[in-house]
Amino acid sequence: MPQTHTPVGDDSIAAAAARLRRAAATGTPAAPVRDLIGREDVTAAYAVQRRLTAERIAAGATVVGRKIGLTSAAVQRQLGVDQPDFGVLFDDMEYADGSAVPVGAVLQPRIEAEIAFVLGADLAEGPLDDAQVRAAVDHAVAAIEICGSRVAGWDISFGDTVADNASAGAYVLGTRRVPLTGFDPVAAEMTMTVDGETVSTGSGAACLGDPINAVVRLARRAREFGEPLRAGQVVLSGALGPMRPVAPGATVHATVTGLGTVSVTFSA
């Protein structure tokens, strides 16, 4: 007989949100939430994410952009997942280039280098295809994303990371802003070091073949959820190479050809 899918109830979604909320508030990672919402139930996972996002907005946070994650095959292999996800960037997540991130600001931090795009136009109407997305981008910058998981030991399924805001933690943008007329995201090469040692390398082609493809995918999904991308927002388009853990006291530098460098230190 064919298998039927039983929708995840509101009580389970509320319980999953509460578990992740407590982990964030206490600084103590929690058990995965897949026992409540399943490993692959995309609808339930994003329902948890939207619930937590609404709570943060109600508490005074401002949405400043989005992130798309799990775009690199290397990162998918690291985490045992097989498709991209997306999350929300809030105003308190951004750190200035060269600044220090306090210990505890991000739970179980892991770093990845990527290309960020800042939008100059809304992506709310139209086909949301490659041409429209490229025209909407005001500029690109090098970025370091500091991923964090409220799930103990990064023991995540796809459902766990989606519910946990795509494992978003914080991010750092470089200061060199380059329009797409002067920059080819696919050809970009990335090198990331920790305390001078190279820990990750990759290219724009590793991000769904083209980081713009990631933004197209994100723009369409965001519109489906009734929350389209808007002018002025930052879009973190996904890792160009493997994600790496980082310890207190470390200094991270990333270089993306055509965009320059970006760095951050983790206070001891």
Phi, psi and omega in degrees: 000147179292147178283138175255149181258124178265118180302143177287131184282164180299325180296320179291321177296316179297321181292321178296317178298319181296321180296315180290324178298316179297319180299316179294319184289325185266344184074018180243113181303148185251172173294155176303159181257006182293341174292339182262325187238358182089165183280326191232013182280095185297318181299314181293318182297316179288334175295321176296313180302314181295324178297313179293324177296315179300322179295318180294318178297318179298331180274000174114357179285154179242134175282126181243358180169193181221161173233143169246130185237174179060035179271341182266134177301325180295318179289322177301317178295320180301320187258358177071034178237168188226019179204155178289161174224174174218155181218184187250139173258130178253163186297335182272006181269343186272135173240146181289151176305128179085000183275178180250137175262124182294147173302135179091350180293329178230126180286133176049057189295140171226146187245149172211150180255142184203182175255130174255143176242135176253126186276141175255354180213156177294152171239070185242335182235169175086190185285342183053047180262184183304314183296318181293318180295316179300319180293333182278342182283125175281314179198164175247151176218153171290146183216149167246123173261133176256096180284149178215145180237131173278000180261126186303132175066016183054035181276076191243141163264179177300318180298321181296313184289323177298311180302325182272040177053042178057032179056036178285143178229294180201173178205160180228130178254142173290173184259350180271115182256122186234124175290158182293342176295340180242019186206130177253105184301325183294322185280350184296138176247139184241139170228131178236134179238153171236117183053041175086352180260129179292126183240346181201137173224159180178190183214168178300328181295340180286348182261084181055029180085335181190124179305333177295327175302323179295320180291321176302312180300315180297316182301319180291317179295319180298319178294321177302325181274004178078017182226068186295158177292143185236156177305139180092345182283152175266136174238115172274118194268358176115155186296143175264353180198182184300146174283145180227145174289158180220144184249159176305138180094349184281150173243129184247132173237139173230139176238130175238119184301134183092341182240350179087210188241164174209144184216161178203148177244145177254115186298144182279000000 
